[in-house]
Amino acid sequence: MKLSGIPTKQILEELNIRNSTQVETWVRWYKNGELERFKQPVGKQYSFGKGPDHLSAMQKLELENRF
């Protein structure tokens, strides 16, 4: 949305986002090619290579069991 010229204020309203820096962060990730960051669960701190897609089947089961 931002790259197509839609103002940040309108993006915030449409997506119900409270902080404009979030949109800026997403744009920075996109421009830097850090697309794997978008797969990180909401509210979780980013750690490269340790996201859900990089876990073995056993690690995923252990996490599920802990949950």
mmCIF file of the N, C-alpha and C atoms, coordinates in Angstrom:
data_MODEL
# 
_entry.id   MODEL 
# 
loop_
_atom_site.group_PDB 
_atom_site.id 
_atom_site.type_symbol 
_atom_site.label_atom_id 
_atom_site.label_alt_id 
_atom_site.label_comp_id 
_atom_site.label_asym_id 
_atom_site.label_entity_id 
_atom_site.label_seq_id 
_atom_site.pdbx_PDB_ins_code 
_atom_site.Cartn_x 
_atom_site.Cartn_y 
_atom_site.Cartn_z 
_atom_site.occupancy 
_atom_site.B_iso_or_equiv 
_atom_site.pdbx_formal_charge 
_atom_site.auth_seq_id 
_atom_site.auth_comp_id 
_atom_site.auth_asym_id 
_atom_site.auth_atom_id 
_atom_site.pdbx_PDB_model_num 
ATOM 1   N N  . MET A 1 1  ? 0.829  -1.190  0.000  1.00 0.00 ? 1  MET A N  1 
ATOM 2   C CA . MET A 1 1  ? 0.000  0.000   0.000  1.00 0.00 ? 1  MET A CA 1 
ATOM 3   C C  . MET A 1 1  ? 0.874  1.254   0.000  1.00 0.00 ? 1  MET A C  1 
ATOM 4   N N  . LYS A 1 2  ? 1.879  1.241   0.863  1.00 0.00 ? 2  LYS A N  1 
ATOM 5   C CA . LYS A 1 2  ? 2.762  2.402   0.972  1.00 0.00 ? 2  LYS A CA 1 
ATOM 6   C C  . LYS A 1 2  ? 3.528  2.621   -0.330 1.00 0.00 ? 2  LYS A C  1 
ATOM 7   N N  . LEU A 1 3  ? 4.006  1.544   -0.930 1.00 0.00 ? 3  LEU A N  1 
ATOM 8   C CA . LEU A 1 3  ? 4.769  1.653   -2.161 1.00 0.00 ? 3  LEU A CA 1 
ATOM 9   C C  . LEU A 1 3  ? 3.922  2.123   -3.329 1.00 0.00 ? 3  LEU A C  1 
ATOM 10  N N  . SER A 1 4  ? 2.615  1.918   -3.247 1.00 0.00 ? 4  SER A N  1 
ATOM 11  C CA . SER A 1 4  ? 1.734  2.371   -4.322 1.00 0.00 ? 4  SER A CA 1 
ATOM 12  C C  . SER A 1 4  ? 1.274  3.810   -4.113 1.00 0.00 ? 4  SER A C  1 
ATOM 13  N N  . GLY A 1 5  ? 1.758  4.462   -3.034 1.00 0.00 ? 5  GLY A N  1 
ATOM 14  C CA . GLY A 1 5  ? 1.490  5.884   -2.842 1.00 0.00 ? 5  GLY A CA 1 
ATOM 15  C C  . GLY A 1 5  ? 0.377  6.221   -1.868 1.00 0.00 ? 5  GLY A C  1 
ATOM 16  N N  . ILE A 1 6  ? -0.181 5.238   -1.208 1.00 0.00 ? 6  ILE A N  1 
ATOM 17  C CA . ILE A 1 6  ? -1.246 5.508   -0.243 1.00 0.00 ? 6  ILE A CA 1 
ATOM 18  C C  . ILE A 1 6  ? -0.620 6.147   1.001  1.00 0.00 ? 6  ILE A C  1 
ATOM 19  N N  . PRO A 1 7  ? -1.190 7.233   1.500  1.00 0.00 ? 7  PRO A N  1 
ATOM 20  C CA . PRO A 1 7  ? -0.636 7.910   2.671  1.00 0.00 ? 7  PRO A CA 1 
ATOM 21  C C  . PRO A 1 7  ? -0.644 7.010   3.909  1.00 0.00 ? 7  PRO A C  1 
ATOM 22  N N  . THR A 1 8  ? 0.369  7.188   4.746  1.00 0.00 ? 8  THR A N  1 
ATOM 23  C CA . THR A 1 8  ? 0.509  6.376   5.956  1.00 0.00 ? 8  THR A CA 1 
ATOM 24  C C  . THR A 1 8  ? -0.731 6.466   6.828  1.00 0.00 ? 8  THR A C  1 
ATOM 25  N N  . LYS A 1 9  ? -1.288 7.654   6.965  1.00 0.00 ? 9  LYS A N  1 
ATOM 26  C CA . LYS A 1 9  ? -2.473 7.824   7.805  1.00 0.00 ? 9  LYS A CA 1 
ATOM 27  C C  . LYS A 1 9  ? -3.628 6.946   7.339  1.00 0.00 ? 9  LYS A C  1 
ATOM 28  N N  . GLN A 1 10 ? -3.819 6.859   6.043  1.00 0.00 ? 10 GLN A N  1 
ATOM 29  C CA . GLN A 1 10 ? -4.884 6.031   5.484  1.00 0.00 ? 10 GLN A CA 1 
ATOM 30  C C  . GLN A 1 10 ? -4.596 4.546   5.731  1.00 0.00 ? 10 GLN A C  1 
ATOM 31  N N  . ILE A 1 11 ? -3.338 4.151   5.605  1.00 0.00 ? 11 ILE A N  1 
ATOM 32  C CA . ILE A 1 11 ? -2.953 2.757   5.864  1.00 0.00 ? 11 ILE A CA 1 
ATOM 33  C C  . ILE A 1 11 ? -3.248 2.405   7.315  1.00 0.00 ? 11 ILE A C  1 
ATOM 34  N N  . LEU A 1 12 ? -2.893 3.308   8.230  1.00 0.00 ? 12 LEU A N  1 
ATOM 35  C CA . LEU A 1 12 ? -3.133 3.082   9.656  1.00 0.00 ? 12 LEU A CA 1 
ATOM 36  C C  . LEU A 1 12 ? -4.622 2.877   9.928  1.00 0.00 ? 12 LEU A C  1 
ATOM 37  N N  . GLU A 1 13 ? -5.445 3.694   9.318  1.00 0.00 ? 13 GLU A N  1 
ATOM 38  C CA . GLU A 1 13 ? -6.891 3.590   9.522  1.00 0.00 ? 13 GLU A CA 1 
ATOM 39  C C  . GLU A 1 13 ? -7.456 2.305   8.933  1.00 0.00 ? 13 GLU A C  1 
ATOM 40  N N  . GLU A 1 14 ? -7.054 1.974   7.713  1.00 0.00 ? 14 GLU A N  1 
ATOM 41  C CA . GLU A 1 14 ? -7.604 0.794   7.033  1.00 0.00 ? 14 GLU A CA 1 
ATOM 42  C C  . GLU A 1 14 ? -7.196 -0.507  7.703  1.00 0.00 ? 14 GLU A C  1 
ATOM 43  N N  . LEU A 1 15 ? -5.961 -0.574  8.215  1.00 0.00 ? 15 LEU A N  1 
ATOM 44  C CA . LEU A 1 15 ? -5.456 -1.811  8.809  1.00 0.00 ? 15 LEU A CA 1 
ATOM 45  C C  . LEU A 1 15 ? -5.541 -1.806  10.329 1.00 0.00 ? 15 LEU A C  1 
ATOM 46  N N  . ASN A 1 16 ? -6.116 -0.742  10.878 1.00 0.00 ? 16 ASN A N  1 
ATOM 47  C CA . ASN A 1 16 ? -6.280 -0.613  12.326 1.00 0.00 ? 16 ASN A CA 1 
ATOM 48  C C  . ASN A 1 16 ? -4.946 -0.763  13.062 1.00 0.00 ? 16 ASN A C  1 
ATOM 49  N N  . ILE A 1 17 ? -3.945 -0.003  12.591 1.00 0.00 ? 17 ILE A N  1 
ATOM 50  C CA . ILE A 1 17 ? -2.616 0.009   13.189 1.00 0.00 ? 17 ILE A CA 1 
ATOM 51  C C  . ILE A 1 17 ? -2.486 1.301   13.978 1.00 0.00 ? 17 ILE A C  1 
ATOM 52  N N  . ARG A 1 18 ? -1.954 1.211   15.179 1.00 0.00 ? 18 ARG A N  1 
ATOM 53  C CA . ARG A 1 18 ? -1.863 2.385   16.049 1.00 0.00 ? 18 ARG A CA 1 
ATOM 54  C C  . ARG A 1 18 ? -0.611 3.214   15.828 1.00 0.00 ? 18 ARG A C  1 
ATOM 55  N N  . ASN A 1 19 ? 0.469  2.591   15.403 1.00 0.00 ? 19 ASN A N  1 
ATOM 56  C CA . ASN A 1 19 ? 1.748  3.273   15.355 1.00 0.00 ? 19 ASN A CA 1 
ATOM 57  C C  . ASN A 1 19 ? 2.293  3.346   13.931 1.00 0.00 ? 19 ASN A C  1 
ATOM 58  N N  . SER A 1 20 ? 2.595  4.548   13.472 1.00 0.00 ? 20 SER A N  1 
ATOM 59  C CA . SER A 1 20 ? 3.068  4.722   12.099 1.00 0.00 ? 20 SER A CA 1 
ATOM 60  C C  . SER A 1 20 ? 4.451  4.112   11.888 1.00 0.00 ? 20 SER A C  1 
ATOM 61  N N  . THR A 1 21 ? 5.234  3.964   12.944 1.00 0.00 ? 21 THR A N  1 
ATOM 62  C CA . THR A 1 21 ? 6.558  3.371   12.771 1.00 0.00 ? 21 THR A CA 1 
ATOM 63  C C  . THR A 1 21 ? 6.471  1.910   12.333 1.00 0.00 ? 21 THR A C  1 
ATOM 64  N N  . GLN A 1 22 ? 5.349  1.248   12.611 1.00 0.00 ? 22 GLN A N  1 
ATOM 65  C CA . GLN A 1 22 ? 5.187  -0.140  12.174 1.00 0.00 ? 22 GLN A CA 1 
ATOM 66  C C  . GLN A 1 22 ? 5.177  -0.221  10.656 1.00 0.00 ? 22 GLN A C  1 
ATOM 67  N N  . VAL A 1 23 ? 4.477  0.697   10.025 1.00 0.00 ? 23 VAL A N  1 
ATOM 68  C CA . VAL A 1 23 ? 4.428  0.722   8.560  1.00 0.00 ? 23 VAL A CA 1 
ATOM 69  C C  . VAL A 1 23 ? 5.824  0.998   8.004  1.00 0.00 ? 23 VAL A C  1 
ATOM 70  N N  . GLU A 1 24 ? 6.540  1.934   8.601  1.00 0.00 ? 24 GLU A N  1 
ATOM 71  C CA . GLU A 1 24 ? 7.895  2.261   8.158  1.00 0.00 ? 24 GLU A CA 1 
ATOM 72  C C  . GLU A 1 24 ? 8.819  1.051   8.306  1.00 0.00 ? 24 GLU A C  1 
ATOM 73  N N  . THR A 1 25 ? 8.652  0.317   9.391  1.00 0.00 ? 25 THR A N  1 
ATOM 74  C CA . THR A 1 25 ? 9.464  -0.877  9.622  1.00 0.00 ? 25 THR A CA 1 
ATOM 75  C C  . THR A 1 25 ? 9.190  -1.920  8.541  1.00 0.00 ? 25 THR A C  1 
ATOM 76  N N  . TRP A 1 26 ? 7.920  -2.150  8.227  1.00 0.00 ? 26 TRP A N  1 
ATOM 77  C CA . TRP A 1 26 ? 7.568  -3.118  7.186  1.00 0.00 ? 26 TRP A CA 1 
ATOM 78  C C  . TRP A 1 26 ? 8.148  -2.719  5.835  1.00 0.00 ? 26 TRP A C  1 
ATOM 79  N N  . VAL A 1 27 ? 8.087  -1.439  5.507  1.00 0.00 ? 27 VAL A N  1 
ATOM 80  C CA . VAL A 1 27 ? 8.632  -0.964  4.236  1.00 0.00 ? 27 VAL A CA 1 
ATOM 81  C C  . VAL A 1 27 ? 10.146 -1.186  4.203  1.00 0.00 ? 27 VAL A C  1 
ATOM 82  N N  . ARG A 1 28 ? 10.821 -0.900  5.311  1.00 0.00 ? 28 ARG A N  1 
ATOM 83  C CA . ARG A 1 28 ? 12.270 -1.102  5.396  1.00 0.00 ? 28 ARG A CA 1 
ATOM 84  C C  . ARG A 1 28 ? 12.612 -2.577  5.211  1.00 0.00 ? 28 ARG A C  1 
ATOM 85  N N  . TRP A 1 29 ? 11.869 -3.482  5.868  1.00 0.00 ? 29 TRP A N  1 
ATOM 86  C CA . TRP A 1 29 ? 12.106 -4.917  5.709  1.00 0.00 ? 29 TRP A CA 1 
ATOM 87  C C  . TRP A 1 29 ? 11.932 -5.324  4.250  1.00 0.00 ? 29 TRP A C  1 
ATOM 88  N N  . TYR A 1 30 ? 10.868 -4.828  3.623  1.00 0.00 ? 30 TYR A N  1 
ATOM 89  C CA . TYR A 1 30 ? 10.592 -5.170  2.228  1.00 0.00 ? 30 TYR A CA 1 
ATOM 90  C C  . TYR A 1 30 ? 11.716 -4.694  1.314  1.00 0.00 ? 30 TYR A C  1 
ATOM 91  N N  . LYS A 1 31 ? 12.135 -3.437  1.488  1.00 0.00 ? 31 LYS A N  1 
ATOM 92  C CA . LYS A 1 31 ? 13.189 -2.868  0.628  1.00 0.00 ? 31 LYS A CA 1 
ATOM 93  C C  . LYS A 1 31 ? 14.530 -3.555  0.843  1.00 0.00 ? 31 LYS A C  1 
ATOM 94  N N  . ASN A 1 32 ? 14.790 -4.043  2.064  1.00 0.00 ? 32 ASN A N  1 
ATOM 95  C CA . ASN A 1 32 ? 16.047 -4.726  2.362  1.00 0.00 ? 32 ASN A CA 1 
ATOM 96  C C  . ASN A 1 32 ? 16.002 -6.211  2.024  1.00 0.00 ? 32 ASN A C  1 
ATOM 97  N N  . GLY A 1 33 ? 14.871 -6.688  1.517  1.00 0.00 ? 33 GLY A N  1 
ATOM 98  C CA . GLY A 1 33 ? 14.742 -8.088  1.141  1.00 0.00 ? 33 GLY A CA 1 
ATOM 99  C C  . GLY A 1 33 ? 14.604 -9.024  2.336  1.00 0.00 ? 33 GLY A C  1 
ATOM 100 N N  . GLU A 1 34 ? 14.181 -8.501  3.483  1.00 0.00 ? 34 GLU A N  1 
ATOM 101 C CA . GLU A 1 34 ? 14.050 -9.303  4.698  1.00 0.00 ? 34 GLU A CA 1 
ATOM 102 C C  . GLU A 1 34 ? 12.627 -9.859  4.814  1.00 0.00 ? 34 GLU A C  1 
ATOM 103 N N  . LEU A 1 35 ? 12.174 -10.524 3.774  1.00 0.00 ? 35 LEU A N  1 
ATOM 104 C CA . LEU A 1 35 ? 10.799 -11.004 3.712  1.00 0.00 ? 35 LEU A CA 1 
ATOM 105 C C  . LEU A 1 35 ? 10.499 -12.090 4.734  1.00 0.00 ? 35 LEU A C  1 
ATOM 106 N N  . GLU A 1 36 ? 11.527 -12.805 5.211  1.00 0.00 ? 36 GLU A N  1 
ATOM 107 C CA . GLU A 1 36 ? 11.308 -13.840 6.220  1.00 0.00 ? 36 GLU A CA 1 
ATOM 108 C C  . GLU A 1 36 ? 10.779 -13.247 7.525  1.00 0.00 ? 36 GLU A C  1 
ATOM 109 N N  . ARG A 1 37 ? 11.022 -11.967 7.740  1.00 0.00 ? 37 ARG A N  1 
ATOM 110 C CA . ARG A 1 37 ? 10.546 -11.313 8.960  1.00 0.00 ? 37 ARG A CA 1 
ATOM 111 C C  . ARG A 1 37 ? 9.020  -11.234 9.015  1.00 0.00 ? 37 ARG A C  1 
ATOM 112 N N  . PHE A 1 38 ? 8.374  -11.232 7.869  1.00 0.00 ? 38 PHE A N  1 
ATOM 113 C CA . PHE A 1 38 ? 6.915  -11.154 7.844  1.00 0.00 ? 38 PHE A CA 1 
ATOM 114 C C  . PHE A 1 38 ? 6.267  -12.454 8.320  1.00 0.00 ? 38 PHE A C  1 
ATOM 115 N N  . LYS A 1 39 ? 7.026  -13.535 8.350  1.00 0.00 ? 39 LYS A N  1 
ATOM 116 C CA . LYS A 1 39 ? 6.504  -14.822 8.801  1.00 0.00 ? 39 LYS A CA 1 
ATOM 117 C C  . LYS A 1 39 ? 6.562  -14.963 10.318 1.00 0.00 ? 39 LYS A C  1 
ATOM 118 N N  . GLN A 1 40 ? 7.279  -14.061 10.972 1.00 0.00 ? 40 GLN A N  1 
ATOM 119 C CA . GLN A 1 40 ? 7.410  -14.111 12.424 1.00 0.00 ? 40 GLN A CA 1 
ATOM 120 C C  . GLN A 1 40 ? 6.046  -13.877 13.069 1.00 0.00 ? 40 GLN A C  1 
ATOM 121 N N  . PRO A 1 41 ? 5.663  -14.683 14.052 1.00 0.00 ? 41 PRO A N  1 
ATOM 122 C CA . PRO A 1 41 ? 4.370  -14.507 14.707 1.00 0.00 ? 41 PRO A CA 1 
ATOM 123 C C  . PRO A 1 41 ? 4.233  -13.130 15.343 1.00 0.00 ? 41 PRO A C  1 
ATOM 124 N N  . VAL A 1 42 ? 3.032  -12.607 15.357 1.00 0.00 ? 42 VAL A N  1 
ATOM 125 C CA . VAL A 1 42 ? 2.760  -11.302 15.944 1.00 0.00 ? 42 VAL A CA 1 
ATOM 126 C C  . VAL A 1 42 ? 3.103  -11.334 17.426 1.00 0.00 ? 42 VAL A C  1 
ATOM 127 N N  . GLY A 1 43 ? 3.808  -10.305 17.884 1.00 0.00 ? 43 GLY A N  1 
ATOM 128 C CA . GLY A 1 43 ? 4.155  -10.202 19.292 1.00 0.00 ? 43 GLY A CA 1 
ATOM 129 C C  . GLY A 1 43 ? 5.411  -10.951 19.687 1.00 0.00 ? 43 GLY A C  1 
ATOM 130 N N  . LYS A 1 44 ? 6.053  -11.604 18.727 1.00 0.00 ? 44 LYS A N  1 
ATOM 131 C CA . LYS A 1 44 ? 7.276  -12.348 19.018 1.00 0.00 ? 44 LYS A CA 1 
ATOM 132 C C  . LYS A 1 44 ? 8.479  -11.539 18.541 1.00 0.00 ? 44 LYS A C  1 
ATOM 133 N N  . GLN A 1 45 ? 9.541  -11.535 19.332 1.00 0.00 ? 45 GLN A N  1 
ATOM 134 C CA . GLN A 1 45 ? 10.743 -10.832 18.939 1.00 0.00 ? 45 GLN A CA 1 
ATOM 135 C C  . GLN A 1 45 ? 11.416 -11.599 17.814 1.00 0.00 ? 45 GLN A C  1 
ATOM 136 N N  . TYR A 1 46 ? 11.953 -10.884 16.846 1.00 0.00 ? 46 TYR A N  1 
ATOM 137 C CA . TYR A 1 46 ? 12.571 -11.497 15.676 1.00 0.00 ? 46 TYR A CA 1 
ATOM 138 C C  . TYR A 1 46 ? 13.940 -12.071 16.019 1.00 0.00 ? 46 TYR A C  1 
ATOM 139 N N  . SER A 1 47 ? 14.196 -13.264 15.532 1.00 0.00 ? 47 SER A N  1 
ATOM 140 C CA . SER A 1 47 ? 15.519 -13.866 15.643 1.00 0.00 ? 47 SER A CA 1 
ATOM 141 C C  . SER A 1 47 ? 15.765 -14.634 14.350 1.00 0.00 ? 47 SER A C  1 
ATOM 142 N N  . PHE A 1 48 ? 16.684 -14.166 13.532 1.00 0.00 ? 48 PHE A N  1 
ATOM 143 C CA . PHE A 1 48 ? 16.928 -14.743 12.220 1.00 0.00 ? 48 PHE A CA 1 
ATOM 144 C C  . PHE A 1 48 ? 17.299 -16.211 12.324 1.00 0.00 ? 48 PHE A C  1 
ATOM 145 N N  . GLY A 1 49 ? 16.674 -17.019 11.505 1.00 0.00 ? 49 GLY A N  1 
ATOM 146 C CA . GLY A 1 49 ? 16.982 -18.433 11.444 1.00 0.00 ? 49 GLY A CA 1 
ATOM 147 C C  . GLY A 1 49 ? 16.358 -19.254 12.555 1.00 0.00 ? 49 GLY A C  1 
ATOM 148 N N  . LYS A 1 50 ? 15.588 -18.624 13.421 1.00 0.00 ? 50 LYS A N  1 
ATOM 149 C CA . LYS A 1 50 ? 14.991 -19.364 14.518 1.00 0.00 ? 50 LYS A CA 1 
ATOM 150 C C  . LYS A 1 50 ? 13.482 -19.237 14.524 1.00 0.00 ? 50 LYS A C  1 
ATOM 151 N N  . GLY A 1 51 ? 12.940 -18.802 13.408 1.00 0.00 ? 51 GLY A N  1 
ATOM 152 C CA . GLY A 1 51 ? 11.495 -18.677 13.299 1.00 0.00 ? 51 GLY A CA 1 
ATOM 153 C C  . GLY A 1 51 ? 10.853 -20.032 13.080 1.00 0.00 ? 51 GLY A C  1 
ATOM 154 N N  . PRO A 1 52 ? 9.527  -20.071 12.989 1.00 0.00 ? 52 PRO A N  1 
ATOM 155 C CA . PRO A 1 52 ? 8.796  -21.327 12.871 1.00 0.00 ? 52 PRO A CA 1 
ATOM 156 C C  . PRO A 1 52 ? 9.199  -22.183 11.673 1.00 0.00 ? 52 PRO A C  1 
ATOM 157 N N  . ASP A 1 53 ? 9.590  -21.564 10.561 1.00 0.00 ? 53 ASP A N  1 
ATOM 158 C CA . ASP A 1 53 ? 9.923  -22.337 9.361  1.00 0.00 ? 53 ASP A CA 1 
ATOM 159 C C  . ASP A 1 53 ? 11.283 -23.025 9.455  1.00 0.00 ? 53 ASP A C  1 
ATOM 160 N N  . HIS A 1 54 ? 12.097 -22.624 10.422 1.00 0.00 ? 54 HIS A N  1 
ATOM 161 C CA . HIS A 1 54 ? 13.446 -23.151 10.501 1.00 0.00 ? 54 HIS A CA 1 
ATOM 162 C C  . HIS A 1 54 ? 13.594 -24.218 11.584 1.00 0.00 ? 54 HIS A C  1 
ATOM 163 N N  . LEU A 1 55 ? 12.491 -24.655 12.149 1.00 0.00 ? 55 LEU A N  1 
ATOM 164 C CA . LEU A 1 55 ? 12.542 -25.660 13.202 1.00 0.00 ? 55 LEU A CA 1 
ATOM 165 C C  . LEU A 1 55 ? 12.399 -27.056 12.607 1.00 0.00 ? 55 LEU A C  1 
ATOM 166 N N  . SER A 1 56 ? 13.064 -28.011 13.242 1.00 0.00 ? 56 SER A N  1 
ATOM 167 C CA . SER A 1 56 ? 12.918 -29.398 12.810 1.00 0.00 ? 56 SER A CA 1 
ATOM 168 C C  . SER A 1 56 ? 11.551 -29.902 13.266 1.00 0.00 ? 56 SER A C  1 
ATOM 169 N N  . ALA A 1 57 ? 11.155 -31.041 12.760 1.00 0.00 ? 57 ALA A N  1 
ATOM 170 C CA . ALA A 1 57 ? 9.864  -31.614 13.146 1.00 0.00 ? 57 ALA A CA 1 
ATOM 171 C C  . ALA A 1 57 ? 9.822  -31.887 14.646 1.00 0.00 ? 57 ALA A C  1 
ATOM 172 N N  . MET A 1 58 ? 10.939 -32.362 15.194 1.00 0.00 ? 58 MET A N  1 
ATOM 173 C CA . MET A 1 58 ? 11.002 -32.651 16.629 1.00 0.00 ? 58 MET A CA 1 
ATOM 174 C C  . MET A 1 58 ? 10.870 -31.359 17.444 1.00 0.00 ? 58 MET A C  1 
ATOM 175 N N  . GLN A 1 59 ? 11.545 -30.300 17.015 1.00 0.00 ? 59 GLN A N  1 
ATOM 176 C CA . GLN A 1 59 ? 11.462 -29.024 17.726 1.00 0.00 ? 59 GLN A CA 1 
ATOM 177 C C  . GLN A 1 59 ? 10.042 -28.468 17.690 1.00 0.00 ? 59 GLN A C  1 
ATOM 178 N N  . LYS A 1 60 ? 9.372  -28.626 16.555 1.00 0.00 ? 60 LYS A N  1 
ATOM 179 C CA . LYS A 1 60 ? 7.996  -28.155 16.440 1.00 0.00 ? 60 LYS A CA 1 
ATOM 180 C C  . LYS A 1 60 ? 7.082  -28.918 17.397 1.00 0.00 ? 60 LYS A C  1 
ATOM 181 N N  . LEU A 1 61 ? 7.279  -30.233 17.488 1.00 0.00 ? 61 LEU A N  1 
ATOM 182 C CA . LEU A 1 61 ? 6.478  -31.039 18.416 1.00 0.00 ? 61 LEU A CA 1 
ATOM 183 C C  . LEU A 1 61 ? 6.749  -30.651 19.876 1.00 0.00 ? 61 LEU A C  1 
ATOM 184 N N  . GLU A 1 62 ? 8.015  -30.396 20.194 1.00 0.00 ? 62 GLU A N  1 
ATOM 185 C CA . GLU A 1 62 ? 8.349  -29.982 21.558 1.00 0.00 ? 62 GLU A CA 1 
ATOM 186 C C  . GLU A 1 62 ? 7.673  -28.656 21.911 1.00 0.00 ? 62 GLU A C  1 
ATOM 187 N N  . LEU A 1 63 ? 7.697  -27.710 20.970 1.00 0.00 ? 63 LEU A N  1 
ATOM 188 C CA . LEU A 1 63 ? 7.038  -26.425 21.198 1.00 0.00 ? 63 LEU A CA 1 
ATOM 189 C C  . LEU A 1 63 ? 5.531  -26.606 21.367 1.00 0.00 ? 63 LEU A C  1 
ATOM 190 N N  . GLU A 1 64 ? 4.967  -27.461 20.523 1.00 0.00 ? 64 GLU A N  1 
ATOM 191 C CA . GLU A 1 64 ? 3.526  -27.718 20.601 1.00 0.00 ? 64 GLU A CA 1 
ATOM 192 C C  . GLU A 1 64 ? 3.155  -28.355 21.945 1.00 0.00 ? 64 GLU A C  1 
ATOM 193 N N  . ASN A 1 65 ? 3.979  -29.286 22.379 1.00 0.00 ? 65 ASN A N  1 
ATOM 194 C CA . ASN A 1 65 ? 3.718  -29.942 23.670 1.00 0.00 ? 65 ASN A CA 1 
ATOM 195 C C  . ASN A 1 65 ? 3.828  -28.951 24.827 1.00 0.00 ? 65 ASN A C  1 
ATOM 196 N N  . ARG A 1 66 ? 4.815  -28.058 24.768 1.00 0.00 ? 66 ARG A N  1 
ATOM 197 C CA . ARG A 1 66 ? 4.957  -27.049 25.811 1.00 0.00 ? 66 ARG A CA 1 
ATOM 198 C C  . ARG A 1 66 ? 3.763  -26.124 25.847 1.00 0.00 ? 66 ARG A C  1 
ATOM 199 N N  . PHE A 1 67 ? 3.235  -25.811 24.652 1.00 0.00 ? 67 PHE A N  1 
ATOM 200 C CA . PHE A 1 67 ? 2.066  -24.926 24.568 1.00 0.00 ? 67 PHE A CA 1 
ATOM 201 C C  . PHE A 1 67 ? 0.872  -25.585 25.215 1.00 0.00 ? 67 PHE A C  1 
# 
